[in-house]
């Protein structure tokens, strides 16, 4: 695992914890799901 991917993983966890503290977990989950769905759709279009 590269240093860059390790840093990204740490920051993703950090942001999850921050969302829990601020009470914005639902928004974060919604954005993540939307982003994954959009990525899959775009991948299929350019396959």
Rosetta silent file (secondary structure, phi, psi, omega in degrees, C-alpha in Angstrom):
SEQUENCE: XXXXXXXXXXXXXXXXXXXXXXXXXXXXXXXXXXXXXXXXXXXXXXX
SCORE:     score description
SCORE:     0.000 S_00000001
   1 L     0.000  133.167 -178.176    0.000    0.000    0.000 S_00000001
   2 L   -80.471  165.270  179.375    1.389    3.365   -0.957 S_00000001
   3 H   -62.463  -40.837 -178.450    1.688    6.325    1.351 S_00000001
   4 H   -62.039  -46.076 -179.669   -0.936    8.247   -0.626 S_00000001
   5 H   -66.945  -34.116  177.464   -3.586    5.510   -0.329 S_00000001
   6 H   -64.658  -44.154  179.191   -2.842    5.140    3.375 S_00000001
   7 H   -62.635  -43.041  179.282   -3.329    8.870    3.909 S_00000001
   8 H   -61.864  -40.381  179.151   -6.621    8.807    1.969 S_00000001
   9 H   -64.826  -43.015  179.007   -7.920    5.910    4.085 S_00000001
  10 H   -62.094  -44.000 -179.412   -6.999    7.691    7.314 S_00000001
  11 H   -66.716  -35.051  178.164   -8.699   10.884    6.134 S_00000001
  12 H   -64.063  -43.409  178.046  -11.848    9.004    5.100 S_00000001
  13 H   -64.794  -43.012  179.329  -12.118    7.493    8.589 S_00000001
  14 H   -58.169  -44.660 -179.569  -11.359   10.876   10.151 S_00000001
  15 H   -67.895  -33.521  175.326  -14.150   12.489    8.111 S_00000001
  16 H   -62.847  -44.817  179.528  -16.574    9.712    9.116 S_00000001
  17 H   -63.188  -42.256  179.411  -15.831   10.392   12.783 S_00000001
  18 H   -62.670  -40.406  178.373  -16.247   14.135   12.197 S_00000001
  19 H   -63.652  -39.017  177.987  -19.635   13.556   10.520 S_00000001
  20 H   -63.572  -43.262  179.847  -20.790   11.513   13.518 S_00000001
  21 H   -61.540  -41.210 -176.407  -19.740   14.326   15.861 S_00000001
  22 H   -86.347   -5.853  178.768  -21.587   16.950   13.839 S_00000001
  23 L    75.158   29.427 -178.307  -24.644   14.747   13.309 S_00000001
  24 L  -117.131   35.024 -177.259  -24.350   14.736    9.517 S_00000001
  25 H   -66.218  -41.913 -178.945  -23.912   11.012    8.975 S_00000001
  26 H   -58.900  -43.863  178.618  -27.005   10.709    6.763 S_00000001
  27 H   -61.518  -44.738 -176.777  -25.743   13.371    4.368 S_00000001
  28 H   -64.415  -43.817  179.223  -22.336   11.738    4.153 S_00000001
  29 H   -63.724  -43.120  178.684  -23.763    8.270    3.490 S_00000001
  30 H   -59.416  -44.256  179.120  -26.115    9.693    0.867 S_00000001
  31 H   -65.289  -39.427 -179.947  -23.286   11.441   -0.946 S_00000001
  32 H   -64.612  -44.624  179.556  -21.129    8.333   -0.852 S_00000001
  33 H   -63.652  -44.481  179.240  -23.894    6.136   -2.288 S_00000001
  34 H   -61.660  -42.604  179.757  -24.682    8.714   -4.979 S_00000001
  35 H   -63.837  -41.996  179.239  -21.012    8.998   -5.907 S_00000001
  36 H   -65.479  -41.726  179.575  -20.577    5.243   -6.212 S_00000001
  37 H   -64.610  -42.468  179.289  -23.712    4.931   -8.368 S_00000001
  38 H   -63.551  -41.176  178.504  -22.576    7.788  -10.616 S_00000001
  39 H   -61.954  -41.590  178.803  -19.141    6.183  -10.967 S_00000001
  40 H   -65.197  -42.074 -179.614  -20.651    2.855  -12.006 S_00000001
  41 H   -63.149  -46.064 -179.785  -22.926    4.543  -14.552 S_00000001
  42 H   -64.952  -38.746  178.634  -20.072    6.530  -16.088 S_00000001
  43 H   -61.521  -41.072  179.237  -17.877    3.423  -16.179 S_00000001
  44 H   -66.087  -36.904 -178.689  -20.584    1.531  -18.092 S_00000001
  45 H   -64.898  -37.254 -174.737  -20.972    4.391  -20.574 S_00000001
  46 L  -103.627   19.050 -178.549  -17.277    4.471  -21.468 S_00000001
  47 L   -80.324    0.000    0.000  -16.630    0.747  -21.398 S_00000001
